[in-house]
Amino acid sequence: MASNDIYIRPYRPSDFPQVRDLFFEGFLTGRGSVATAATRQFLLKAPMIAGYFLSICGGTLLYYLPHWDNIAGILGVLLFASGFAIYLIIGRAVNKGMKAFLENVLEADMRDISAYYATPAAFFVATRPVESDKKNEDAEKTEQVVGFVGLEYQPEKKTHTAEVRRMVVAPKYRRRGIAKRLVNILIEHAESVRGLDSIELGTNEFQPAARKLFEGLGWEFKGTDLEWAGFFIVRRLSG
């Protein structure tokens, strides 16, 4: 589908079911999700390296002592299997942590999006038209939400600065310029807010596409501003 078939508009309460489902898809269940990227990143970290070492030791024992009915054989099997066990434990921990994060967000700023992101804040969705299967002139037209982004602005919290929040684009619709369009319309809105002079974004090592997007738009890292959020190191970009 061409990018001109995607429409950007303000969020409506009726969008929430699709926004919620896309939120989980983008961070937890979908192709290229943050949880998937996090699990892959952990393949190169100390716990998994220890697992590789144990598996190699176990495989070596099984190769040179290929007997399953003695202590060496049993030890070899256990060591070999330990690498897979560590991977499963890490994957489960990442998914559990991500699910808890998403549920907390749904109880926080996304519990009532219209209220939390009311003007001068904003929340935009990217949609595409969808026609029902009815083959007649009265075919019902609906919209599919394929992306969204929010702009949090709380003057009492951080004067003159707003923050980009909750940006997700459906995996099937990535690399079509939708994220860039969402950011641009967010910037246009921010420029209309009196007293606002900067925008920030919190990102992490498991969201390289987001970092590339914003750096391509001229945003810069505030290298000294790091935050720890669960198992994520959050790095701030400013624009």
N, C-alpha and C positions, 0 to 999 in steps of 0.2 A: 504494500500500500504506500502510495506516495505521501511525502510529509505534508502536502497541502490538504490531505484528507484528515489531518489531526487538528483539532481545535483546542485552544487554551481558553479557559473561562474560570471565573471564581467558583469556589466550592459551594455545593448545595447539600443540605442535610440528607437528601435522598441518595447522595453519592457514597455515604458512609460504608454500606456493606462491601462495595467494590474496593473502596480505599483500604478498608481493614484487610481484605483478602490479599490485595496487592502488596500491602505492607509486609505481611507474613511471607509472601512469595519472594519479595525482593531481599529480605533479610534472612530467611530461614529455609524455605522449601524449594525455591526456584533455581533454575540453572544459573550458575554464576552468582549465587547468593553470598551474602557476607559470611554466613556460617560455613559455607563450602570453602570460601577463600581462607577463612581462619583455620579450618582443619588442615588444608594444604600447607599453610604457613608453618603449622606445628610439626609437619613432617621433617623440618630441618632444625628443630629445636632439641634441647638436651634430652627430654624424656624419650622422644622417638629415636634419637641416636643411641641411647642406652638400649632401647628395644632392638634396634638393628644388631648391635653387638651381641646381645643375648641370643638372638636368632641365628647369627653366624656361628656362635659357639655350639649351639644345639645342632645345627646342620653338620658341623664338623664332627661332632661325636657320633651322629647317626651314620655318617659316611664311613668313618673308620671303625666304628663298633656297631655294625648293623644288626644288633640283637635287641629285640623288644622285651625279652623276658629277664633282663638283668637291670641292675641299678643304673649303669651307664646309659642304657637304651632309654629307660624311663626319664632320666635326667635330660637326655638329648631332646626328647619329645617336648618336655616341659619348657626347656630353654627356647626351642624353635618356635613354640606356640606363644611364648611370652611377648614377642614383637607384635603379633597380631592382637594380642590382648591389650597391650598398651595403646595401640592405634584405636581400638574400639572404645576404650575408656576415654581417650582424648576426644574422639568424635562425639561421644555421648555427653561429655562435660561441656563441650562447645555448644551443642544443640540445646542442652538444658539451660545454660547461661543465656543464650540468645533468646530462647522462649520466655524466660523470666524478664529479660529486658523489654521485649515486645509487649508483654502483658502489663508491665509497669507503665510503659508509654501510653497504652490504651486507657489506663486509669488516670493518666496525667493530662498532658496537653491535647491528646486525641480523644479524650472522653466526650468533650463537646467542642468540636472543631470550630463551629460557627461562633461560639462565644469566646474561646481562647484566642482565635486568630481574627477577631473582629477588628475593623479599622481603628487605628492606623496599621495594625498588623494585617496579614493577608494569607490566604491559602488558595492556591490555584490547582486545577486539575487539567490534564490533557485527555481528550476524549476522541473517539472515532464513532461515526454513525453505524448503527447495526440495524438491519431490517429483519423482521420476523420471517418465519417460513410460510406465512400466508401469501398465496399467490393471487392477490386481488388488489384493487385500487386502494383499499383501506388497510393495506399492510402496515402494521404498527412499527413505528420507528423508535428505537431506543439508542442509548449511548453506552459505549464501553469505556471505562476509565483505564487508560494505559500508562498514566504517570501522574505524579503530583509533587507539590513542593509547598512549604510554608515559610512565612517570614514572621519571626517572633520579635515583637517590639514592646518592651516594658520599660518606659523611661525611669520608673522608680528603681528598677533593678540595675540598669547600666545606661546611663544618660548618653544620648546621641548615637547609640550603637544598636543595630538590629542583628538578628542571627538567622541564617538559613537553616531550616529544620526539615527533617523527614522527607528528603527528596528520594523518590523511587521512580524508575521507569520499568515497565514490564519487560522481561527478558526478550520476548519475541519482537519488541519494538525498539530495541536499543540500536545504536549506530545509525539513527535516522535524524539526528539533530533535535530530538524532542527535549532532552535534558537542557540543551543550550537555549532553546526557546523558552522553557520554563524559567530558567535563570534570568534571561533577558527581560521577561515580563515582570519578574520579581524586582529587578533593578529599576525598571520604569516606575513601578509602584513606589519603591523606596524613595526615588527622587522627588516624588510628590508629597512626601511626609515632612512636614515642617519640623525643624530641629534635628533631623536625622542626618548624620554626616559620614557614617561608615557602616559596613556590613561585615559580619564574620561568619565563618563556617567551621564547625568541628568535624574533622575526618580522622581516619586511622589507617594503619598499614594494610588493612584488609579491604580498603576501598581505593585502589590505585586509579580506577577510571574517574572517580570523583575528583581526585587531586589533579589528574591530567586535564580534565575539563576546565576547572577553575583557574589553573595556572595558564591555560591557553587563552582565557579571557582576561588575563593580566593581573590576577590575584596573586598575592605574595604571602609566604609563610611568615608568621610571627614566631621565630624560632625559640624564643624563651618561654612561650606560653604553652605549657603541656599540662594535660589533665589526665587523671587515671579514672576510667569509668568501667568498672567490672574487670574484665580481662583485656580491655582495649586501652591503648595509649591514644588519647585524643590530641591531635595537633590542630592548631588554629590557623586558618587562612583569613586574610583580610582583603577587602577590595573597596 
